[in-house]
Amino acid sequence: MKIEITQNDIDKGIGGSCSHCAIAIALKRHFKTENVSVAMPEGEATEIKINKKVVKINKEDQENVNEFIIDFDNFRDYKNLGLDMLKPEPFSFKLEEVI
């Protein structure tokens, strides 16, 4: 299942928020639910929960998702330093399964 992160998701998202980041907004739209959480524990893979069920990210996409989250969460700091070119870009990733 492919999830699209749009520019609108990025613009509306809140860095550092598990339930209001760009990925969470896209997942809420896709699954038509407000019960979404996206977390990236330090040094671990991103964990996504939809309606309290863990959803796995396609292994090939995991690194891109982690990098996006880091860039998205840090963009305000980058922008304050005049590094607008580091703004996260729209992308897509695939989910494998719901556990």
N, CA, C and O atoms as CSV, one atom per row, in Angstrom:
chain,resi,resn,atom,element,x,y,z
A,1,MET,N,N,0.843,-1.170,0.000
A,1,MET,CA,C,0.000,0.000,0.000
A,1,MET,C,C,0.894,1.239,0.000
A,1,MET,O,O,1.755,1.388,0.867
A,2,LYS,N,N,0.691,2.114,-0.958
A,2,LYS,CA,C,1.529,3.298,-1.120
A,2,LYS,C,C,0.922,4.504,-0.405
A,2,LYS,O,O,-0.269,4.790,-0.530
A,3,ILE,N,N,1.776,5.203,0.347
A,3,ILE,CA,C,1.356,6.402,1.074
A,3,ILE,C,C,2.086,7.595,0.464
A,3,ILE,O,O,3.312,7.585,0.355
A,4,GLU,N,N,1.346,8.608,0.073
A,4,GLU,CA,C,1.903,9.823,-0.531
A,4,GLU,C,C,1.972,10.932,0.509
A,4,GLU,O,O,0.968,11.274,1.133
A,5,ILE,N,N,3.169,11.491,0.689
A,5,ILE,CA,C,3.347,12.659,1.554
A,5,ILE,C,C,3.393,13.868,0.619
A,5,ILE,O,O,4.343,14.028,-0.147
A,6,THR,N,N,2.377,14.707,0.684
A,6,THR,CA,C,2.264,15.844,-0.228
A,6,THR,C,C,2.880,17.109,0.378
A,6,THR,O,O,3.202,17.158,1.565
A,7,GLN,N,N,3.031,18.110,-0.460
A,7,GLN,CA,C,3.520,19.395,0.038
A,7,GLN,C,C,2.552,19.962,1.071
A,7,GLN,O,O,2.973,20.591,2.042
A,8,ASN,N,N,1.266,19.742,0.864
A,8,ASN,CA,C,0.262,20.206,1.816
A,8,ASN,C,C,0.446,19.536,3.178
A,8,ASN,O,O,0.307,20.188,4.213
A,9,ASP,N,N,0.762,18.222,3.182
A,9,ASP,CA,C,1.036,17.516,4.438
A,9,ASP,C,C,2.233,18.140,5.146
A,9,ASP,O,O,2.212,18.338,6.360
A,10,ILE,N,N,3.272,18.447,4.381
A,10,ILE,CA,C,4.491,19.058,4.936
A,10,ILE,C,C,4.174,20.433,5.509
A,10,ILE,O,O,4.618,20.772,6.607
A,11,ASP,N,N,3.408,21.222,4.767
A,11,ASP,CA,C,3.076,22.579,5.210
A,11,ASP,C,C,2.209,22.576,6.475
A,11,ASP,O,O,2.371,23.441,7.335
A,12,LYS,N,N,1.295,21.614,6.592
A,12,LYS,CA,C,0.402,21.547,7.741
A,12,LYS,C,C,1.036,20.850,8.944
A,12,LYS,O,O,0.602,21.054,10.078
A,13,GLY,N,N,2.057,20.032,8.701
A,13,GLY,CA,C,2.634,19.208,9.754
A,13,GLY,C,C,3.376,19.992,10.817
A,13,GLY,O,O,3.823,21.115,10.588
A,14,ILE,N,N,3.497,19.380,11.980
A,14,ILE,CA,C,4.202,19.968,13.119
A,14,ILE,C,C,5.385,19.071,13.449
A,14,ILE,O,O,5.213,17.908,13.812
A,15,GLY,N,N,6.594,19.625,13.319
A,15,GLY,CA,C,7.805,18.871,13.622
A,15,GLY,C,C,7.834,18.422,15.072
A,15,GLY,O,O,7.466,19.178,15.971
A,16,GLY,N,N,8.272,17.191,15.296
A,16,GLY,CA,C,8.374,16.661,16.651
A,16,GLY,C,C,7.070,16.135,17.217
A,16,GLY,O,O,7.034,15.702,18.369
A,17,SER,N,N,5.997,16.160,16.438
A,17,SER,CA,C,4.699,15.688,16.918
A,17,SER,C,C,4.402,14.308,16.331
A,17,SER,O,O,4.390,14.140,15.112
A,18,CYS,N,N,4.167,13.338,17.187
A,18,CYS,CA,C,3.869,11.969,16.736
A,18,CYS,C,C,2.525,11.868,16.018
A,18,CYS,O,O,2.333,10.987,15.181
A,19,SER,N,N,1.603,12.759,16.340
A,19,SER,CA,C,0.263,12.660,15.757
A,19,SER,C,C,-0.081,13.795,14.787
A,19,SER,O,O,-1.162,13.803,14.199
A,20,HIS,N,N,0.841,14.755,14.621
A,20,HIS,CA,C,0.567,15.874,13.715
A,20,HIS,C,C,1.718,16.169,12.753
A,20,HIS,O,O,1.771,17.247,12.161
A,21,CYS,N,N,2.639,15.217,12.598
A,21,CYS,CA,C,3.726,15.398,11.620
A,21,CYS,C,C,3.165,15.158,10.220
A,21,CYS,O,O,2.024,14.719,10.075
A,22,ALA,N,N,3.949,15.440,9.208
A,22,ALA,CA,C,3.492,15.287,7.823
A,22,ALA,C,C,3.081,13.844,7.515
A,22,ALA,O,O,2.077,13.619,6.840
A,23,ILE,N,N,3.840,12.877,8.002
A,23,ILE,CA,C,3.505,11.471,7.744
A,23,ILE,C,C,2.198,11.103,8.438
A,23,ILE,O,O,1.361,10.422,7.844
A,24,ALA,N,N,2.008,11.535,9.669
A,24,ALA,CA,C,0.761,11.251,10.383
A,24,ALA,C,C,-0.431,11.863,9.656
A,24,ALA,O,O,-1.486,11.235,9.563
A,25,ILE,N,N,-0.277,13.072,9.143
A,25,ILE,CA,C,-1.376,13.720,8.406
A,25,ILE,C,C,-1.731,12.911,7.167
A,25,ILE,O,O,-2.910,12.708,6.878
A,26,ALA,N,N,-0.721,12.446,6.432
A,26,ALA,CA,C,-0.975,11.639,5.231
A,26,ALA,C,C,-1.654,10.320,5.590
A,26,ALA,O,O,-2.572,9.883,4.896
A,27,LEU,N,N,-1.206,9.688,6.671
A,27,LEU,CA,C,-1.815,8.426,7.101
A,27,LEU,C,C,-3.261,8.631,7.556
A,27,LEU,O,O,-4.119,7.796,7.273
A,28,LYS,N,N,-3.535,9.716,8.248
A,28,LYS,CA,C,-4.908,10.022,8.672
A,28,LYS,C,C,-5.819,10.160,7.454
A,28,LYS,O,O,-6.944,9.660,7.444
A,29,ARG,N,N,-5.314,10.845,6.431
A,29,ARG,CA,C,-6.096,11.032,5.202
A,29,ARG,C,C,-6.328,9.677,4.516
A,29,ARG,O,O,-7.447,9.365,4.108
A,30,HIS,N,N,-5.274,8.887,4.396
A,30,HIS,CA,C,-5.357,7.612,3.689
A,30,HIS,C,C,-6.293,6.624,4.396
A,30,HIS,O,O,-7.116,5.973,3.753
A,31,PHE,N,N,-6.160,6.519,5.712
A,31,PHE,CA,C,-6.935,5.533,6.464
A,31,PHE,C,C,-8.228,6.090,7.062
A,31,PHE,O,O,-8.988,5.363,7.702
A,32,LYS,N,N,-8.468,7.384,6.850
A,32,LYS,CA,C,-9.689,8.039,7.334
A,32,LYS,C,C,-9.898,7.823,8.835
A,32,LYS,O,O,-10.969,7.405,9.277
A,33,THR,N,N,-8.847,8.119,9.602
A,33,THR,CA,C,-8.897,8.010,11.061
A,33,THR,C,C,-7.994,9.076,11.672
A,33,THR,O,O,-7.018,9.504,11.057
A,34,GLU,N,N,-8.323,9.489,12.863
A,34,GLU,CA,C,-7.484,10.429,13.604
A,34,GLU,C,C,-6.523,9.699,14.540
A,34,GLU,O,O,-5.627,10.316,15.117
A,35,ASN,N,N,-6.707,8.392,14.691
A,35,ASN,CA,C,-5.931,7.599,15.635
A,35,ASN,C,C,-4.648,7.077,14.966
A,35,ASN,O,O,-4.543,5.899,14.626
A,36,VAL,N,N,-3.676,7.986,14.789
A,36,VAL,CA,C,-2.408,7.675,14.125
A,36,VAL,C,C,-1.267,8.194,14.981
A,36,VAL,O,O,-1.343,9.278,15.557
A,37,SER,N,N,-0.200,7.392,15.053
A,37,SER,CA,C,1.009,7.797,15.761
A,37,SER,C,C,2.224,7.377,14.946
A,37,SER,O,O,2.303,6.246,14.464
A,38,VAL,N,N,3.176,8.306,14.797
A,38,VAL,CA,C,4.425,8.032,14.085
A,38,VAL,C,C,5.563,8.405,15.024
A,38,VAL,O,O,5.686,9.557,15.440
A,39,ALA,N,N,6.390,7.425,15.353
A,39,ALA,CA,C,7.494,7.670,16.286
A,39,ALA,C,C,8.768,7.049,15.733
A,39,ALA,O,O,8.739,6.043,15.025
A,40,MET,N,N,9.881,7.673,16.075
A,40,MET,CA,C,11.169,7.130,15.686
A,40,MET,C,C,12.069,7.138,16.915
A,40,MET,O,O,12.825,8.085,17.132
A,41,PRO,N,N,11.985,6.073,17.723
A,41,PRO,CA,C,12.858,5.997,18.893
A,41,PRO,C,C,14.323,6.076,18.445
A,41,PRO,O,O,14.689,5.539,17.400
A,42,GLU,N,N,15.132,6.734,19.226
A,42,GLU,CA,C,16.527,6.954,18.851
A,42,GLU,C,C,17.215,5.640,18.479
A,42,GLU,O,O,17.217,4.677,19.246
A,43,GLY,N,N,17.800,5.631,17.281
A,43,GLY,CA,C,18.541,4.473,16.812
A,43,GLY,C,C,17.686,3.311,16.349
A,43,GLY,O,O,18.205,2.225,16.090
A,44,GLU,N,N,16.389,3.521,16.241
A,44,GLU,CA,C,15.496,2.436,15.848
A,44,GLU,C,C,14.701,2.823,14.604
A,44,GLU,O,O,14.703,3.978,14.178
A,45,ALA,N,N,14.035,1.850,14.045
A,45,ALA,CA,C,13.190,2.078,12.879
A,45,ALA,C,C,11.936,2.847,13.288
A,45,ALA,O,O,11.507,2.796,14.441
A,46,THR,N,N,11.373,3.544,12.345
A,46,THR,CA,C,10.135,4.278,12.575
A,46,THR,C,C,9.019,3.293,12.937
A,46,THR,O,O,8.885,2.230,12.330
A,47,GLU,N,N,8.228,3.671,13.933
A,47,GLU,CA,C,7.087,2.860,14.336
A,47,GLU,C,C,5.812,3.625,14.015
A,47,GLU,O,O,5.637,4.767,14.439
A,48,ILE,N,N,4.936,2.994,13.274
A,48,ILE,CA,C,3.662,3.597,12.910
A,48,ILE,C,C,2.547,2.777,13.542
A,48,ILE,O,O,2.533,1.550,13.449
A,49,LYS,N,N,1.612,3.472,14.188
A,49,LYS,CA,C,0.423,2.824,14.734
A,49,LYS,C,C,-0.800,3.502,14.137
A,49,LYS,O,O,-0.913,4.727,14.115
A,50,ILE,N,N,-1.709,2.667,13.654
A,50,ILE,CA,C,-2.972,3.150,13.115
A,50,ILE,C,C,-4.068,2.407,13.859
A,50,ILE,O,O,-4.140,1.179,13.828
A,51,ASN,N,N,-4.923,3.176,14.531
A,51,ASN,CA,C,-5.962,2.575,15.371
A,51,ASN,C,C,-5.350,1.550,16.336
A,51,ASN,O,O,-5.887,0.462,16.548
A,52,LYS,N,N,-4.209,1.940,16.910
A,52,LYS,CA,C,-3.469,1.160,17.910
A,52,LYS,C,C,-2.820,-0.117,17.367
A,52,LYS,O,O,-2.274,-0.904,18.141
A,53,LYS,N,N,-2.872,-0.331,16.053
A,53,LYS,CA,C,-2.220,-1.485,15.442
A,53,LYS,C,C,-0.905,-1.032,14.812
A,53,LYS,O,O,-0.849,0.001,14.144
A,54,VAL,N,N,0.145,-1.809,15.029
A,54,VAL,CA,C,1.452,-1.486,14.456
A,54,VAL,C,C,1.434,-1.828,12.969
A,54,VAL,O,O,0.954,-2.888,12.567
A,55,VAL,N,N,1.965,-0.912,12.163
A,55,VAL,CA,C,2.035,-1.099,10.718
A,55,VAL,C,C,3.506,-1.074,10.312
A,55,VAL,O,O,4.244,-0.174,10.714
A,56,LYS,N,N,3.933,-2.045,9.526
A,56,LYS,CA,C,5.332,-2.108,9.098
A,56,LYS,C,C,5.540,-1.340,7.806
A,56,LYS,O,O,4.714,-1.379,6.894
A,57,ILE,N,N,6.670,-0.638,7.750
A,57,ILE,CA,C,7.079,0.071,6.546
A,57,ILE,C,C,7.882,-0.896,5.690
A,57,ILE,O,O,8.668,-1.687,6.212
A,58,ASN,N,N,7.689,-0.837,4.388
A,58,ASN,CA,C,8.466,-1.635,3.456
A,58,ASN,C,C,9.950,-1.448,3.754
A,58,ASN,O,O,10.399,-0.314,3.925
A,59,LYS,N,N,10.716,-2.526,3.820
A,59,LYS,CA,C,12.132,-2.455,4.197
A,59,LYS,C,C,12.940,-1.525,3.300
A,59,LYS,O,O,13.840,-0.834,3.777
A,60,GLU,N,N,12.627,-1.502,2.004
A,60,GLU,CA,C,13.358,-0.634,1.068
A,60,GLU,C,C,13.089,0.847,1.329
A,60,GLU,O,O,13.900,1.696,0.957
A,61,ASP,N,N,11.965,1.164,1.960
A,61,ASP,CA,C,11.589,2.560,2.203
A,61,ASP,C,C,11.956,3.056,3.601
A,61,ASP,O,O,11.908,4.259,3.858
A,62,GLN,N,N,12.321,2.148,4.505
A,62,GLN,CA,C,12.544,2.516,5.906
A,62,GLN,C,C,13.571,3.644,6.063
A,62,GLN,O,O,13.333,4.592,6.811
A,63,GLU,N,N,14.692,3.554,5.377
A,63,GLU,CA,C,15.726,4.581,5.515
A,63,GLU,C,C,15.236,5.943,5.028
A,63,GLU,O,O,15.519,6.963,5.656
A,64,ASN,N,N,14.506,5.965,3.916
A,64,ASN,CA,C,13.967,7.232,3.402
A,64,ASN,C,C,12.965,7.848,4.381
A,64,ASN,O,O,12.939,9.065,4.561
A,65,VAL,N,N,12.151,7.016,5.004
A,65,VAL,CA,C,11.178,7.504,5.993
A,65,VAL,C,C,11.920,8.099,7.191
A,65,VAL,O,O,11.584,9.189,7.654
A,66,ASN,N,N,12.929,7.382,7.690
A,66,ASN,CA,C,13.704,7.895,8.826
A,66,ASN,C,C,14.365,9.232,8.483
A,66,ASN,O,O,14.320,10.167,9.283
A,67,GLU,N,N,14.974,9.327,7.303
A,67,GLU,CA,C,15.628,10.573,6.887
A,67,GLU,C,C,14.623,11.707,6.767
A,67,GLU,O,O,14.909,12.834,7.172
A,68,PHE,N,N,13.451,11.423,6.215
A,68,PHE,CA,C,12.422,12.452,6.098
A,68,PHE,C,C,12.031,12.970,7.479
A,68,PHE,O,O,11.926,14.180,7.684
A,69,ILE,N,N,11.816,12.061,8.421
A,69,ILE,CA,C,11.414,12.469,9.770
A,69,ILE,C,C,12.478,13.360,10.403
A,69,ILE,O,O,12.152,14.389,10.996
A,70,ILE,N,N,13.730,12.977,10.283
A,70,ILE,CA,C,14.814,13.789,10.841
A,70,ILE,C,C,14.818,15.173,10.206
A,70,ILE,O,O,14.887,16.181,10.910
A,71,ASP,N,N,14.743,15.226,8.871
A,71,ASP,CA,C,14.729,16.524,8.183
A,71,ASP,C,C,13.500,17.336,8.556
A,71,ASP,O,O,13.598,18.539,8.798
A,72,PHE,N,N,12.339,16.682,8.605
A,72,PHE,CA,C,11.095,17.385,8.923
A,72,PHE,C,C,11.140,17.948,10.339
A,72,PHE,O,O,10.781,19.104,10.562
A,73,ASP,N,N,11.578,17.136,11.290
A,73,ASP,CA,C,11.627,17.583,12.686
A,73,ASP,C,C,12.645,18.704,12.895
A,73,ASP,O,O,12.467,19.540,13.781
A,74,ASN,N,N,13.705,18.728,12.094
A,74,ASN,CA,C,14.756,19.737,12.264
A,74,ASN,C,C,14.632,20.932,11.328
A,74,ASN,O,O,15.448,21.851,11.401
A,75,PHE,N,N,13.633,20.943,10.452
A,75,PHE,CA,C,13.558,21.998,9.441
A,75,PHE,C,C,13.475,23.401,10.047
A,75,PHE,O,O,14.087,24.329,9.518
A,76,ARG,N,N,12.744,23.574,11.128
A,76,ARG,CA,C,12.653,24.915,11.740
A,76,ARG,C,C,14.033,25.423,12.119
A,76,ARG,O,O,14.334,26.602,11.928
A,77,ASP,N,N,14.881,24.541,12.658
A,77,ASP,CA,C,16.237,24.950,13.021
A,77,ASP,C,C,17.057,25.265,11.783
A,77,ASP,O,O,17.813,26.237,11.772
A,78,TYR,N,N,16.916,24.441,10.722
A,78,TYR,CA,C,17.641,24.693,9.478
A,78,TYR,C,C,17.249,26.053,8.902
A,78,TYR,O,O,18.099,26.836,8.479
A,79,LYS,N,N,15.935,26.313,8.897
A,79,LYS,CA,C,15.427,27.555,8.322
A,79,LYS,C,C,15.967,28.764,9.092
A,79,LYS,O,O,16.340,29.774,8.496
A,80,ASN,N,N,16.005,28.649,10.415
A,80,ASN,CA,C,16.530,29.741,11.239
A,80,ASN,C,C,18.004,30.010,10.952
A,80,ASN,O,O,18.491,31.120,11.166
A,81,LEU,N,N,18.713,28.986,10.465
A,81,LEU,CA,C,20.131,29.143,10.121
A,81,LEU,C,C,20.314,29.548,8.661
A,81,LEU,O,O,21.444,29.647,8.182
A,82,GLY,N,N,19.212,29.781,7.952
A,82,GLY,CA,C,19.286,30.177,6.550
A,82,GLY,C,C,19.517,29.008,5.611
A,82,GLY,O,O,19.994,29.203,4.493
A,83,LEU,N,N,19.195,27.820,6.032
A,83,LEU,CA,C,19.428,26.621,5.223
A,83,LEU,C,C,18.110,26.098,4.647
A,83,LEU,O,O,17.758,24.935,4.842
A,84,ASP,N,N,17.388,26.968,3.939
A,84,ASP,CA,C,16.087,26.602,3.385
A,84,ASP,C,C,16.165,25.425,2.414
A,84,ASP,O,O,15.171,24.725,2.219
A,85,MET,N,N,17.321,25.197,1.807
A,85,MET,CA,C,17.441,24.129,0.816
A,85,MET,C,C,17.294,22.746,1.457
A,85,MET,O,O,17.161,21.754,0.739
A,86,LEU,N,N,17.315,22.660,2.765
A,86,LEU,CA,C,17.157,21.376,3.452
A,86,LEU,C,C,15.690,21.068,3.764
A,86,LEU,O,O,15.388,20.113,4.480
A,87,LYS,N,N,14.787,21.881,3.222
A,87,LYS,CA,C,13.361,21.658,3.455
A,87,LYS,C,C,12.955,20.285,2.933
A,87,LYS,O,O,13.310,19.923,1.811
A,88,PRO,N,N,12.218,19.518,3.727
A,88,PRO,CA,C,11.782,18.189,3.274
A,88,PRO,C,C,10.892,18.291,2.035
A,88,PRO,O,O,10.089,19.214,1.902
A,89,GLU,N,N,11.050,17.343,1.153
A,89,GLU,CA,C,10.297,17.314,-0.110
A,89,GLU,C,C,9.222,16.231,-0.047
A,89,GLU,O,O,9.366,15.252,0.685
A,90,PRO,N,N,8.138,16.407,-0.820
A,90,PRO,CA,C,7.126,15.358,-0.909
A,90,PRO,C,C,7.767,14.045,-1.375
A,90,PRO,O,O,8.712,14.048,-2.164
A,91,PHE,N,N,7.241,12.932,-0.876
A,91,PHE,CA,C,7.742,11.623,-1.271
A,91,PHE,C,C,6.655,10.587,-0.986
A,91,PHE,O,O,5.587,10.919,-0.472
A,92,SER,N,N,6.935,9.354,-1.319
A,92,SER,CA,C,5.993,8.279,-1.019
A,92,SER,C,C,6.760,7.097,-0.443
A,92,SER,O,O,7.971,6.965,-0.626
A,93,PHE,N,N,6.032,6.256,0.248
A,93,PHE,CA,C,6.605,5.021,0.782
A,93,PHE,C,C,5.505,3.982,0.841
A,93,PHE,O,O,4.320,4.302,0.750
A,94,LYS,N,N,5.917,2.726,0.996
A,94,LYS,CA,C,4.950,1.638,1.035
A,94,LYS,C,C,4.880,1.035,2.431
A,94,LYS,O,O,5.885,0.907,3.130
A,95,LEU,N,N,3.673,0.674,2.810
A,95,LEU,CA,C,3.448,-0.077,4.035
A,95,LEU,C,C,3.336,-1.541,3.669
A,95,LEU,O,O,2.762,-1.891,2.638
A,96,GLU,N,N,3.890,-2.401,4.523
A,96,GLU,CA,C,3.847,-3.830,4.248
A,96,GLU,C,C,2.608,-4.496,4.815
A,96,GLU,O,O,1.861,-5.158,4.095
A,97,GLU,N,N,2.397,-4.316,6.110
A,97,GLU,CA,C,1.324,-5.078,6.746
A,97,GLU,C,C,0.927,-4.450,8.072
A,97,GLU,O,O,1.670,-3.662,8.657
A,98,VAL,N,N,-0.233,-4.812,8.517
A,98,VAL,CA,C,-0.701,-4.420,9.838
A,98,VAL,C,C,-0.515,-5.625,10.748
A,98,VAL,O,O,-0.925,-6.736,10.413
A,99,ILE,N,N,0.108,-5.397,11.901
A,99,ILE,CA,C,0.338,-6.486,12.856
A,99,ILE,C,C,-0.796,-6.524,13.882
A,99,ILE,O,O,-0.793,-7.370,14.776
